Amino acid sequence: MTPPTNAPAWAASAACKGLDSTIFYPATDEEADAAKEVCGVCPVQETCLEHAIEHREHNGVWGGATERERQRIIRRRRRQRSLARAAAS
């Protein structure tokens, strides 16, 4: 995936740099394996995932997670924050 010119600094170290970006935008989650393999060896995988979550990226595989998987992460984090607040009360 070629980072756009306004890409964050970490994108220069990404394993996807220079690859055809189409593999990171599969038609279905089941077709995301090729992208996830690249992400699996990426030195900035966690940073990329956090970027996608923070910026609410709705399309593609980011940090090894599809949109559906990122939504699950967001929901899980919300539940954990809610439980932590309830326990602190």
PDB file of N, CA, C and O in Angstrom, chain B, residues numbered from 101:
ATOM      1  N   MET B 101       0.867  -1.157   0.000  1.00  0.00           N
ATOM      2  CA  MET B 101       0.000   0.000   0.000  1.00  0.00           C
ATOM      3  C   MET B 101       0.910   1.213   0.000  1.00  0.00           C
ATOM      4  O   MET B 101       1.764   1.342   0.877  1.00  0.00           O
ATOM      5  N   THR B 102       0.749   2.081  -0.938  1.00  0.00           N
ATOM      6  CA  THR B 102       1.546   3.286  -0.992  1.00  0.00           C
ATOM      7  C   THR B 102       0.887   4.359  -0.144  1.00  0.00           C
ATOM      8  O   THR B 102      -0.233   4.781  -0.433  1.00  0.00           O
ATOM      9  N   PRO B 103       1.586   4.810   0.916  1.00  0.00           N
ATOM     10  CA  PRO B 103       0.982   5.832   1.769  1.00  0.00           C
ATOM     11  C   PRO B 103       0.775   7.129   1.005  1.00  0.00           C
ATOM     12  O   PRO B 103       1.598   7.489   0.163  1.00  0.00           O
ATOM     13  N   PRO B 104      -0.310   7.832   1.287  1.00  0.00           N
ATOM     14  CA  PRO B 104      -0.515   9.119   0.648  1.00  0.00           C
ATOM     15  C   PRO B 104       0.574  10.101   1.081  1.00  0.00           C
ATOM     16  O   PRO B 104       1.279   9.861   2.061  1.00  0.00           O
ATOM     17  N   THR B 105       0.704  11.189   0.357  1.00  0.00           N
ATOM     18  CA  THR B 105       1.768  12.149   0.660  1.00  0.00           C
ATOM     19  C   THR B 105       1.621  12.746   2.047  1.00  0.00           C
ATOM     20  O   THR B 105       2.611  13.209   2.614  1.00  0.00           O
ATOM     21  N   ASN B 106       0.440  12.753   2.605  1.00  0.00           N
ATOM     22  CA  ASN B 106       0.239  13.280   3.951  1.00  0.00           C
ATOM     23  C   ASN B 106       0.218  12.164   4.992  1.00  0.00           C
ATOM     24  O   ASN B 106      -0.347  12.326   6.074  1.00  0.00           O
ATOM     25  N   ALA B 107       0.833  11.036   4.661  1.00  0.00           N
ATOM     26  CA  ALA B 107       0.846   9.879   5.549  1.00  0.00           C
ATOM     27  C   ALA B 107       1.654  10.168   6.805  1.00  0.00           C
ATOM     28  O   ALA B 107       2.610  10.943   6.778  1.00  0.00           O
ATOM     29  N   PRO B 108       1.257   9.535   7.909  1.00  0.00           N
ATOM     30  CA  PRO B 108       2.032   9.704   9.139  1.00  0.00           C
ATOM     31  C   PRO B 108       3.448   9.135   8.964  1.00  0.00           C
ATOM     32  O   PRO B 108       3.677   8.293   8.097  1.00  0.00           O
ATOM     33  N   ALA B 109       4.376   9.590   9.777  1.00  0.00           N
ATOM     34  CA  ALA B 109       5.777   9.196   9.656  1.00  0.00           C
ATOM     35  C   ALA B 109       5.962   7.680   9.752  1.00  0.00           C
ATOM     36  O   ALA B 109       6.814   7.119   9.064  1.00  0.00           O
ATOM     37  N   TRP B 110       5.176   7.018  10.595  1.00  0.00           N
ATOM     38  CA  TRP B 110       5.332   5.576  10.772  1.00  0.00           C
ATOM     39  C   TRP B 110       5.058   4.797   9.496  1.00  0.00           C
ATOM     40  O   TRP B 110       5.555   3.682   9.337  1.00  0.00           O
ATOM     41  N   ALA B 111       4.274   5.364   8.583  1.00  0.00           N
ATOM     42  CA  ALA B 111       3.902   4.658   7.350  1.00  0.00           C
ATOM     43  C   ALA B 111       5.118   4.350   6.475  1.00  0.00           C
ATOM     44  O   ALA B 111       5.085   3.413   5.677  1.00  0.00           O
ATOM     45  N   ALA B 112       6.177   5.125   6.618  1.00  0.00           N
ATOM     46  CA  ALA B 112       7.390   4.876   5.840  1.00  0.00           C
ATOM     47  C   ALA B 112       8.041   3.556   6.216  1.00  0.00           C
ATOM     48  O   ALA B 112       8.794   2.994   5.422  1.00  0.00           O
ATOM     49  N   SER B 113       7.765   3.052   7.412  1.00  0.00           N
ATOM     50  CA  SER B 113       8.340   1.786   7.876  1.00  0.00           C
ATOM     51  C   SER B 113       7.393   0.609   7.689  1.00  0.00           C
ATOM     52  O   SER B 113       7.729  -0.520   8.049  1.00  0.00           O
ATOM     53  N   ALA B 114       6.231   0.857   7.139  1.00  0.00           N
ATOM     54  CA  ALA B 114       5.212  -0.179   7.012  1.00  0.00           C
ATOM     55  C   ALA B 114       5.601  -1.239   5.986  1.00  0.00           C
ATOM     56  O   ALA B 114       6.197  -0.929   4.955  1.00  0.00           O
ATOM     57  N   ALA B 115       5.262  -2.483   6.277  1.00  0.00           N
ATOM     58  CA  ALA B 115       5.548  -3.596   5.375  1.00  0.00           C
ATOM     59  C   ALA B 115       4.777  -3.471   4.067  1.00  0.00           C
ATOM     60  O   ALA B 115       5.178  -4.045   3.054  1.00  0.00           O
ATOM     61  N   CYS B 116       3.690  -2.734   4.079  1.00  0.00           N
ATOM     62  CA  CYS B 116       2.862  -2.585   2.879  1.00  0.00           C
ATOM     63  C   CYS B 116       3.377  -1.500   1.934  1.00  0.00           C
ATOM     64  O   CYS B 116       2.863  -1.346   0.826  1.00  0.00           O
ATOM     65  N   LYS B 117       4.370  -0.764   2.361  1.00  0.00           N
ATOM     66  CA  LYS B 117       4.884   0.342   1.537  1.00  0.00           C
ATOM     67  C   LYS B 117       5.320  -0.192   0.174  1.00  0.00           C
ATOM     68  O   LYS B 117       6.138  -1.107   0.072  1.00  0.00           O
ATOM     69  N   GLY B 118       4.757   0.398  -0.846  1.00  0.00           N
ATOM     70  CA  GLY B 118       5.104   0.024  -2.209  1.00  0.00           C
ATOM     71  C   GLY B 118       4.298  -1.130  -2.790  1.00  0.00           C
ATOM     72  O   GLY B 118       4.416  -1.426  -3.979  1.00  0.00           O
ATOM     73  N   LEU B 119       3.485  -1.781  -1.976  1.00  0.00           N
ATOM     74  CA  LEU B 119       2.661  -2.884  -2.482  1.00  0.00           C
ATOM     75  C   LEU B 119       1.387  -2.346  -3.128  1.00  0.00           C
ATOM     76  O   LEU B 119       0.979  -1.211  -2.884  1.00  0.00           O
ATOM     77  N   ASP B 120       0.778  -3.174  -3.946  1.00  0.00           N
ATOM     78  CA  ASP B 120      -0.497  -2.822  -4.571  1.00  0.00           C
ATOM     79  C   ASP B 120      -1.558  -2.720  -3.483  1.00  0.00           C
ATOM     80  O   ASP B 120      -1.833  -3.697  -2.787  1.00  0.00           O
ATOM     81  N   SER B 121      -2.141  -1.566  -3.337  1.00  0.00           N
ATOM     82  CA  SER B 121      -3.091  -1.323  -2.253  1.00  0.00           C
ATOM     83  C   SER B 121      -4.385  -2.119  -2.381  1.00  0.00           C
ATOM     84  O   SER B 121      -5.127  -2.232  -1.405  1.00  0.00           O
ATOM     85  N   THR B 122      -4.672  -2.663  -3.536  1.00  0.00           N
ATOM     86  CA  THR B 122      -5.941  -3.380  -3.703  1.00  0.00           C
ATOM     87  C   THR B 122      -6.051  -4.586  -2.781  1.00  0.00           C
ATOM     88  O   THR B 122      -7.161  -4.966  -2.408  1.00  0.00           O
ATOM     89  N   ILE B 123      -4.920  -5.206  -2.400  1.00  0.00           N
ATOM     90  CA  ILE B 123      -5.038  -6.364  -1.501  1.00  0.00           C
ATOM     91  C   ILE B 123      -5.521  -5.946  -0.118  1.00  0.00           C
ATOM     92  O   ILE B 123      -6.008  -6.784   0.640  1.00  0.00           O
ATOM     93  N   PHE B 124      -5.395  -4.671   0.223  1.00  0.00           N
ATOM     94  CA  PHE B 124      -5.819  -4.192   1.530  1.00  0.00           C
ATOM     95  C   PHE B 124      -7.277  -3.729   1.537  1.00  0.00           C
ATOM     96  O   PHE B 124      -7.781  -3.255   2.555  1.00  0.00           O
ATOM     97  N   TYR B 125      -7.937  -3.870   0.408  1.00  0.00           N
ATOM     98  CA  TYR B 125      -9.353  -3.513   0.287  1.00  0.00           C
ATOM     99  C   TYR B 125     -10.103  -4.678  -0.342  1.00  0.00           C
ATOM    100  O   TYR B 125     -10.634  -4.554  -1.445  1.00  0.00           O
ATOM    101  N   PRO B 126     -10.149  -5.820   0.363  1.00  0.00           N
ATOM    102  CA  PRO B 126     -10.830  -6.993  -0.187  1.00  0.00           C
ATOM    103  C   PRO B 126     -12.343  -6.794  -0.219  1.00  0.00           C
ATOM    104  O   PRO B 126     -12.902  -6.002   0.539  1.00  0.00           O
ATOM    105  N   ALA B 127     -12.984  -7.533  -1.116  1.00  0.00           N
ATOM    106  CA  ALA B 127     -14.442  -7.442  -1.249  1.00  0.00           C
ATOM    107  C   ALA B 127     -15.151  -7.968  -0.011  1.00  0.00           C
ATOM    108  O   ALA B 127     -16.203  -7.454   0.369  1.00  0.00           O
ATOM    109  N   THR B 128     -14.581  -8.992   0.621  1.00  0.00           N
ATOM    110  CA  THR B 128     -15.180  -9.560   1.833  1.00  0.00           C
ATOM    111  C   THR B 128     -14.083  -9.786   2.877  1.00  0.00           C
ATOM    112  O   THR B 128     -12.898  -9.817   2.546  1.00  0.00           O
ATOM    113  N   ASP B 129     -14.482  -9.941   4.117  1.00  0.00           N
ATOM    114  CA  ASP B 129     -13.521 -10.221   5.186  1.00  0.00           C
ATOM    115  C   ASP B 129     -12.788 -11.540   4.940  1.00  0.00           C
ATOM    116  O   ASP B 129     -11.626 -11.691   5.316  1.00  0.00           O
ATOM    117  N   GLU B 130     -13.472 -12.488   4.309  1.00  0.00           N
ATOM    118  CA  GLU B 130     -12.878 -13.784   4.042  1.00  0.00           C
ATOM    119  C   GLU B 130     -11.724 -13.683   3.046  1.00  0.00           C
ATOM    120  O   GLU B 130     -10.891 -14.587   2.979  1.00  0.00           O
ATOM    121  N   GLU B 131     -11.663 -12.612   2.282  1.00  0.00           N
ATOM    122  CA  GLU B 131     -10.607 -12.420   1.285  1.00  0.00           C
ATOM    123  C   GLU B 131      -9.464 -11.559   1.811  1.00  0.00           C
ATOM    124  O   GLU B 131      -8.627 -11.103   1.032  1.00  0.00           O
ATOM    125  N   ALA B 132      -9.418 -11.334   3.104  1.00  0.00           N
ATOM    126  CA  ALA B 132      -8.428 -10.437   3.702  1.00  0.00           C
ATOM    127  C   ALA B 132      -7.129 -11.136   4.101  1.00  0.00           C
ATOM    128  O   ALA B 132      -6.228 -10.487   4.633  1.00  0.00           O
ATOM    129  N   ASP B 133      -7.012 -12.422   3.862  1.00  0.00           N
ATOM    130  CA  ASP B 133      -5.842 -13.167   4.331  1.00  0.00           C
ATOM    131  C   ASP B 133      -4.518 -12.634   3.789  1.00  0.00           C
ATOM    132  O   ASP B 133      -3.543 -12.547   4.536  1.00  0.00           O
ATOM    133  N   ALA B 134      -4.466 -12.279   2.513  1.00  0.00           N
ATOM    134  CA  ALA B 134      -3.210 -11.788   1.934  1.00  0.00           C
ATOM    135  C   ALA B 134      -2.754 -10.510   2.640  1.00  0.00           C
ATOM    136  O   ALA B 134      -1.573 -10.350   2.949  1.00  0.00           O
ATOM    137  N   ALA B 135      -3.690  -9.614   2.888  1.00  0.00           N
ATOM    138  CA  ALA B 135      -3.357  -8.366   3.586  1.00  0.00           C
ATOM    139  C   ALA B 135      -2.913  -8.658   5.011  1.00  0.00           C
ATOM    140  O   ALA B 135      -1.952  -8.063   5.498  1.00  0.00           O
ATOM    141  N   LYS B 136      -3.599  -9.560   5.674  1.00  0.00           N
ATOM    142  CA  LYS B 136      -3.264  -9.890   7.056  1.00  0.00           C
ATOM    143  C   LYS B 136      -1.889 -10.529   7.169  1.00  0.00           C
ATOM    144  O   LYS B 136      -1.202 -10.352   8.175  1.00  0.00           O
ATOM    145  N   GLU B 137      -1.480 -11.277   6.137  1.00  0.00           N
ATOM    146  CA  GLU B 137      -0.133 -11.853   6.135  1.00  0.00           C
ATOM    147  C   GLU B 137       0.922 -10.758   6.107  1.00  0.00           C
ATOM    148  O   GLU B 137       1.921 -10.836   6.821  1.00  0.00           O
ATOM    149  N   VAL B 138       0.704  -9.744   5.289  1.00  0.00           N
ATOM    150  CA  VAL B 138       1.635  -8.613   5.229  1.00  0.00           C
ATOM    151  C   VAL B 138       1.659  -7.910   6.577  1.00  0.00           C
ATOM    152  O   VAL B 138       2.729  -7.610   7.107  1.00  0.00           O
ATOM    153  N   CYS B 139       0.497  -7.649   7.127  1.00  0.00           N
ATOM    154  CA  CYS B 139       0.403  -6.967   8.425  1.00  0.00           C
ATOM    155  C   CYS B 139       1.060  -7.781   9.536  1.00  0.00           C
ATOM    156  O   CYS B 139       1.619  -7.216  10.475  1.00  0.00           O
ATOM    157  N   GLY B 140       0.993  -9.089   9.430  1.00  0.00           N
ATOM    158  CA  GLY B 140       1.534  -9.960  10.461  1.00  0.00           C
ATOM    159  C   GLY B 140       3.029  -9.832  10.666  1.00  0.00           C
ATOM    160  O   GLY B 140       3.535 -10.167  11.737  1.00  0.00           O
ATOM    161  N   VAL B 141       3.744  -9.356   9.662  1.00  0.00           N
ATOM    162  CA  VAL B 141       5.199  -9.180   9.781  1.00  0.00           C
ATOM    163  C   VAL B 141       5.593  -7.709   9.796  1.00  0.00           C
ATOM    164  O   VAL B 141       6.776  -7.380   9.701  1.00  0.00           O
ATOM    165  N   CYS B 142       4.620  -6.834   9.913  1.00  0.00           N
ATOM    166  CA  CYS B 142       4.874  -5.399   9.833  1.00  0.00           C
ATOM    167  C   CYS B 142       5.382  -4.844  11.170  1.00  0.00           C
ATOM    168  O   CYS B 142       4.804  -5.132  12.218  1.00  0.00           O
ATOM    169  N   PRO B 143       6.456  -4.052  11.137  1.00  0.00           N
ATOM    170  CA  PRO B 143       6.986  -3.492  12.382  1.00  0.00           C
ATOM    171  C   PRO B 143       6.104  -2.403  12.992  1.00  0.00           C
ATOM    172  O   PRO B 143       6.278  -2.049  14.158  1.00  0.00           O
ATOM    173  N   VAL B 144       5.171  -1.876  12.223  1.00  0.00           N
ATOM    174  CA  VAL B 144       4.304  -0.807  12.740  1.00  0.00           C
ATOM    175  C   VAL B 144       2.841  -1.244  12.778  1.00  0.00           C
ATOM    176  O   VAL B 144       1.938  -0.409  12.721  1.00  0.00           O
ATOM    177  N   GLN B 145       2.611  -2.542  12.872  1.00  0.00           N
ATOM    178  CA  GLN B 145       1.251  -3.075  12.845  1.00  0.00           C
ATOM    179  C   GLN B 145       0.372  -2.450  13.924  1.00  0.00           C
ATOM    180  O   GLN B 145      -0.735  -1.998  13.632  1.00  0.00           O
ATOM    181  N   GLU B 146       0.842  -2.419  15.145  1.00  0.00           N
ATOM    182  CA  GLU B 146       0.030  -1.885  16.241  1.00  0.00           C
ATOM    183  C   GLU B 146      -0.259  -0.396  16.046  1.00  0.00           C
ATOM    184  O   GLU B 146      -1.374   0.062  16.294  1.00  0.00           O
ATOM    185  N   THR B 147       0.737   0.346  15.608  1.00  0.00           N
ATOM    186  CA  THR B 147       0.558   1.782  15.365  1.00  0.00           C
ATOM    187  C   THR B 147      -0.461   2.016  14.255  1.00  0.00           C
ATOM    188  O   THR B 147      -1.298   2.914  14.349  1.00  0.00           O
ATOM    189  N   CYS B 148      -0.384   1.206  13.210  1.00  0.00           N
ATOM    190  CA  CYS B 148      -1.322   1.301  12.090  1.00  0.00           C
ATOM    191  C   CYS B 148      -2.748   1.006  12.561  1.00  0.00           C
ATOM    192  O   CYS B 148      -3.689   1.714  12.202  1.00  0.00           O
ATOM    193  N   LEU B 149      -2.895  -0.044  13.366  1.00  0.00           N
ATOM    194  CA  LEU B 149      -4.219  -0.398  13.885  1.00  0.00           C
ATOM    195  C   LEU B 149      -4.781   0.730  14.742  1.00  0.00           C
ATOM    196  O   LEU B 149      -5.949   1.094  14.602  1.00  0.00           O
ATOM    197  N   GLU B 150      -3.965   1.279  15.621  1.00  0.00           N
ATOM    198  CA  GLU B 150      -4.431   2.377  16.474  1.00  0.00           C
ATOM    199  C   GLU B 150      -4.794   3.602  15.645  1.00  0.00           C
ATOM    200  O   GLU B 150      -5.753   4.304  15.963  1.00  0.00           O
ATOM    201  N   HIS B 151      -4.043   3.859  14.595  1.00  0.00           N
ATOM    202  CA  HIS B 151      -4.359   4.970  13.688  1.00  0.00           C
ATOM    203  C   HIS B 151      -5.740   4.757  13.068  1.00  0.00           C
ATOM    204  O   HIS B 151      -6.561   5.674  13.029  1.00  0.00           O
ATOM    205  N   ALA B 152      -5.986   3.546  12.588  1.00  0.00           N
ATOM    206  CA  ALA B 152      -7.267   3.244  11.946  1.00  0.00           C
ATOM    207  C   ALA B 152      -8.423   3.375  12.926  1.00  0.00           C
ATOM    208  O   ALA B 152      -9.492   3.868  12.567  1.00  0.00           O
ATOM    209  N   ILE B 153      -8.212   2.937  14.154  1.00  0.00           N
ATOM    210  CA  ILE B 153      -9.266   3.037  15.162  1.00  0.00           C
ATOM    211  C   ILE B 153      -9.503   4.499  15.518  1.00  0.00           C
ATOM    212  O   ILE B 153     -10.648   4.948  15.576  1.00  0.00           O
ATOM    213  N   GLU B 154      -8.436   5.235  15.753  1.00  0.00           N
ATOM    214  CA  GLU B 154      -8.552   6.640  16.130  1.00  0.00           C
ATOM    215  C   GLU B 154      -9.217   7.478  15.045  1.00  0.00           C
ATOM    216  O   GLU B 154     -10.009   8.374  15.338  1.00  0.00           O
ATOM    217  N   HIS B 155      -8.888   7.179  13.788  1.00  0.00           N
ATOM    218  CA  HIS B 155      -9.424   7.960  12.670  1.00  0.00           C
ATOM    219  C   HIS B 155     -10.674   7.338  12.055  1.00  0.00           C
ATOM    220  O   HIS B 155     -11.175   7.796  11.028  1.00  0.00           O
ATOM    221  N   ARG B 156     -11.167   6.283  12.709  1.00  0.00           N
ATOM    222  CA  ARG B 156     -12.395   5.602  12.270  1.00  0.00           C
ATOM    223  C   ARG B 156     -12.357   5.246  10.781  1.00  0.00           C
ATOM    224  O   ARG B 156     -13.286   5.535  10.028  1.00  0.00           O
ATOM    225  N   GLU B 157     -11.254   4.610  10.384  1.00  0.00           N
ATOM    226  CA  GLU B 157     -11.146   4.131   9.006  1.00  0.00           C
ATOM    227  C   GLU B 157     -12.227   3.076   8.794  1.00  0.00           C
ATOM    228  O   GLU B 157     -12.297   2.099   9.541  1.00  0.00           O
ATOM    229  N   HIS B 158     -13.052   3.264   7.800  1.00  0.00           N
ATOM    230  CA  HIS B 158     -14.173   2.356   7.572  1.00  0.00           C
ATOM    231  C   HIS B 158     -13.904   1.311   6.506  1.00  0.00           C
ATOM    232  O   HIS B 158     -14.684   0.371   6.356  1.00  0.00           O
ATOM    233  N   ASN B 159     -12.842   1.453   5.782  1.00  0.00           N
ATOM    234  CA  ASN B 159     -12.579   0.525   4.689  1.00  0.00           C
ATOM    235  C   ASN B 159     -11.188  -0.067   4.807  1.00  0.00           C
ATOM    236  O   ASN B 159     -10.260   0.576   5.299  1.00  0.00           O
ATOM    237  N   GLY B 160     -11.063  -1.279   4.357  1.00  0.00           N
ATOM    238  CA  GLY B 160      -9.759  -1.891   4.240  1.00  0.00           C
ATOM    239  C   GLY B 160      -9.244  -2.570   5.489  1.00  0.00           C
ATOM    240  O   GLY B 160      -9.848  -2.527   6.560  1.00  0.00           O
ATOM    241  N   VAL B 161      -8.094  -3.199   5.296  1.00  0.00           N
ATOM    242  CA  VAL B 161      -7.386  -3.873   6.375  1.00  0.00           C
ATOM    243  C   VAL B 161      -6.306  -2.919   6.864  1.00  0.00           C
ATOM    244  O   VAL B 161      -5.468  -2.460   6.088  1.00  0.00           O
ATOM    245  N   TRP B 162      -6.337  -2.628   8.148  1.00  0.00           N
ATOM    246  CA  TRP B 162      -5.357  -1.745   8.780  1.00  0.00           C
ATOM    247  C   TRP B 162      -4.822  -2.458  10.006  1.00  0.00           C
ATOM    248  O   TRP B 162      -5.594  -2.938  10.836  1.00  0.00           O
ATOM    249  N   GLY B 163      -3.526  -2.530  10.124  1.00  0.00           N
ATOM    250  CA  GLY B 163      -2.949  -3.172  11.300  1.00  0.00           C
ATOM    251  C   GLY B 163      -3.387  -4.610  11.472  1.00  0.00           C
ATOM    252  O   GLY B 163      -3.436  -5.118  12.592  1.00  0.00           O
ATOM    253  N   GLY B 164      -3.703  -5.262  10.383  1.00  0.00           N
ATOM    254  CA  GLY B 164      -4.116  -6.659  10.428  1.00  0.00           C
ATOM    255  C   GLY B 164      -5.562  -6.892  10.781  1.00  0.00           C
ATOM    256  O   GLY B 164      -5.963  -8.030  11.021  1.00  0.00           O
ATOM    257  N   ALA B 165      -6.360  -5.833  10.818  1.00  0.00           N
ATOM    258  CA  ALA B 165      -7.767  -5.970  11.197  1.00  0.00           C
ATOM    259  C   ALA B 165      -8.686  -5.400  10.116  1.00  0.00           C
ATOM    260  O   ALA B 165      -8.433  -4.327   9.567  1.00  0.00           O
ATOM    261  N   THR B 166      -9.735  -6.126   9.830  1.00  0.00           N
ATOM    262  CA  THR B 166     -10.750  -5.642   8.900  1.00  0.00           C
ATOM    263  C   THR B 166     -11.629  -4.625   9.613  1.00  0.00           C
ATOM    264  O   THR B 166     -11.519  -4.441  10.826  1.00  0.00           O
ATOM    265  N   GLU B 167     -12.492  -3.972   8.865  1.00  0.00           N
ATOM    266  CA  GLU B 167     -13.411  -3.006   9.478  1.00  0.00           C
ATOM    267  C   GLU B 167     -14.247  -3.673  10.572  1.00  0.00           C
ATOM    268  O   GLU B 167     -14.407  -3.110  11.655  1.00  0.00           O
ATOM    269  N   ARG B 168     -14.763  -4.829  10.308  1.00  0.00           N
ATOM    270  CA  ARG B 168     -15.588  -5.539  11.284  1.00  0.00           C
ATOM    271  C   ARG B 168     -14.781  -5.844  12.550  1.00  0.00           C
ATOM    272  O   ARG B 168     -15.283  -5.689  13.663  1.00  0.00           O
ATOM    273  N   GLU B 169     -13.547  -6.273  12.377  1.00  0.00           N
ATOM    274  CA  GLU B 169     -12.701  -6.578  13.534  1.00  0.00           C
ATOM    275  C   GLU B 169     -12.354  -5.314  14.326  1.00  0.00           C
ATOM    276  O   GLU B 169     -12.299  -5.342  15.556  1.00  0.00           O
ATOM    277  N   ARG B 170     -12.124  -4.224  13.625  1.00  0.00           N
ATOM    278  CA  ARG B 170     -11.852  -2.955  14.323  1.00  0.00           C
ATOM    279  C   ARG B 170     -13.075  -2.501  15.110  1.00  0.00           C
ATOM    280  O   ARG B 170     -12.932  -1.970  16.211  1.00  0.00           O
ATOM    281  N   GLN B 171     -14.261  -2.697  14.573  1.00  0.00           N
ATOM    282  CA  GLN B 171     -15.482  -2.337  15.298  1.00  0.00           C
ATOM    283  C   GLN B 171     -15.609  -3.161  16.578  1.00  0.00           C
ATOM    284  O   GLN B 171     -16.032  -2.647  17.613  1.00  0.00           O
ATOM    285  N   ARG B 172     -15.243  -4.435  16.503  1.00  0.00           N
ATOM    286  CA  ARG B 172     -15.273  -5.281  17.702  1.00  0.00           C
ATOM    287  C   ARG B 172     -14.291  -4.768  18.753  1.00  0.00           C
ATOM    288  O   ARG B 172     -14.604  -4.734  19.943  1.00  0.00           O
ATOM    289  N   ILE B 173     -13.111  -4.371  18.307  1.00  0.00           N
ATOM    290  CA  ILE B 173     -12.102  -3.833  19.234  1.00  0.00           C
ATOM    291  C   ILE B 173     -12.639  -2.575  19.911  1.00  0.00           C
ATOM    292  O   ILE B 173     -12.491  -2.409  21.121  1.00  0.00           O
ATOM    293  N   ILE B 174     -13.255  -1.702  19.144  1.00  0.00           N
ATOM    294  CA  ILE B 174     -13.808  -0.458  19.691  1.00  0.00           C
ATOM    295  C   ILE B 174     -14.882  -0.777  20.731  1.00  0.00           C
ATOM    296  O   ILE B 174     -14.888  -0.199  21.818  1.00  0.00           O
ATOM    297  N   ARG B 175     -15.792  -1.698  20.397  1.00  0.00           N
ATOM    298  CA  ARG B 175     -16.855  -2.064  21.344  1.00  0.00           C
ATOM    299  C   ARG B 175     -16.275  -2.683  22.612  1.00  0.00           C
ATOM    300  O   ARG B 175     -16.718  -2.376  23.719  1.00  0.00           O
ATOM    301  N   ARG B 176     -15.283  -3.553  22.445  1.00  0.00           N
ATOM    302  CA  ARG B 176     -14.662  -4.190  23.611  1.00  0.00           C
ATOM    303  C   ARG B 176     -14.005  -3.143  24.507  1.00  0.00           C
ATOM    304  O   ARG B 176     -14.134  -3.211  25.730  1.00  0.00           O
ATOM    305  N   ARG B 177     -13.312  -2.189  23.923  1.00  0.00           N
ATOM    306  CA  ARG B 177     -12.663  -1.140  24.705  1.00  0.00           C
ATOM    307  C   ARG B 177     -13.690  -0.269  25.432  1.00  0.00           C
ATOM    308  O   ARG B 177     -13.474   0.135  26.575  1.00  0.00           O
ATOM    309  N   ARG B 178     -14.794   0.012  24.768  1.00  0.00           N
ATOM    310  CA  ARG B 178     -15.862   0.797  25.422  1.00  0.00           C
ATOM    311  C   ARG B 178     -16.403   0.047  26.636  1.00  0.00           C
ATOM    312  O   ARG B 178     -16.583   0.630  27.705  1.00  0.00           O
ATOM    313  N   ARG B 179     -16.662  -1.251  26.464  1.00  0.00           N
ATOM    314  CA  ARG B 179     -17.160  -2.065  27.584  1.00  0.00           C
ATOM    315  C   ARG B 179     -16.161  -2.075  28.733  1.00  0.00           C
ATOM    316  O   ARG B 179     -16.543  -1.945  29.896  1.00  0.00           O
ATOM    317  N   GLN B 180     -14.874  -2.230  28.403  1.00  0.00           N
ATOM    318  CA  GLN B 180     -13.850  -2.256  29.447  1.00  0.00           C
ATOM    319  C   GLN B 180     -13.777  -0.933  30.194  1.00  0.00           C
ATOM    320  O   GLN B 180     -13.634  -0.918  31.417  1.00  0.00           O
ATOM    321  N   ARG B 181     -13.876   0.179  29.469  1.00  0.00           N
ATOM    322  CA  ARG B 181     -13.863   1.504  30.125  1.00  0.00           C
ATOM    323  C   ARG B 181     -15.092   1.672  31.016  1.00  0.00           C
ATOM    324  O   ARG B 181     -15.009   2.209  32.121  1.00  0.00           O
ATOM    325  N   SER B 182     -16.234   1.200  30.511  1.00  0.00           N
ATOM    326  CA  SER B 182     -17.465   1.299  31.281  1.00  0.00           C
ATOM    327  C   SER B 182     -17.377   0.471  32.564  1.00  0.00           C
ATOM    328  O   SER B 182     -17.779   0.927  33.634  1.00  0.00           O
ATOM    329  N   LEU B 183     -16.853  -0.736  32.446  1.00  0.00           N
ATOM    330  CA  LEU B 183     -16.699  -1.590  33.624  1.00  0.00           C
ATOM    331  C   LEU B 183     -15.700  -1.005  34.606  1.00  0.00           C
ATOM    332  O   LEU B 183     -15.895  -1.096  35.818  1.00  0.00           O
ATOM    333  N   ALA B 184     -14.632  -0.406  34.096  1.00  0.00           N
ATOM    334  CA  ALA B 184     -13.625   0.206  34.966  1.00  0.00           C
ATOM    335  C   ALA B 184     -14.223   1.398  35.724  1.00  0.00           C
ATOM    336  O   ALA B 184     -13.945   1.596  36.907  1.00  0.00           O
ATOM    337  N   ARG B 185     -15.045   2.187  35.025  1.00  0.00           N
ATOM    338  CA  ARG B 185     -15.698   3.328  35.692  1.00  0.00           C
ATOM    339  C   ARG B 185     -16.668   2.853  36.761  1.00  0.00           C
ATOM    340  O   ARG B 185     -16.743   3.421  37.851  1.00  0.00           O
ATOM    341  N   ALA B 186     -17.414   1.797  36.431  1.00  0.00           N
ATOM    342  CA  ALA B 186     -18.368   1.252  37.395  1.00  0.00           C
ATOM    343  C   ALA B 186     -17.647   0.702  38.622  1.00  0.00           C
ATOM    344  O   ALA B 186     -18.124   0.862  39.746  1.00  0.00           O
ATOM    345  N   ALA B 187     -16.508   0.061  38.415  1.00  0.00           N
ATOM    346  CA  ALA B 187     -15.751  -0.499  39.541  1.00  0.00           C
ATOM    347  C   ALA B 187     -15.138   0.588  40.392  1.00  0.00           C
ATOM    348  O   ALA B 187     -14.957   0.416  41.597  1.00  0.00           O
ATOM    349  N   ALA B 188     -14.816   1.718  39.763  1.00  0.00           N
ATOM    350  CA  ALA B 188     -14.202   2.834  40.501  1.00  0.00           C
ATOM    351  C   ALA B 188     -15.244   3.612  41.304  1.00  0.00           C
ATOM    352  O   ALA B 188     -14.902   4.348  42.229  1.00  0.00           O
ATOM    353  N   SER B 189     -16.493   3.446  40.950  1.00  0.00           N
ATOM    354  CA  SER B 189     -17.577   4.200  41.640  1.00  0.00           C
ATOM    355  C   SER B 189     -17.933   3.608  42.971  1.00  0.00           C
ATOM    356  O   SER B 189     -18.814   4.123  43.660  1.00  0.00           O
TER     357      SER B 189
END
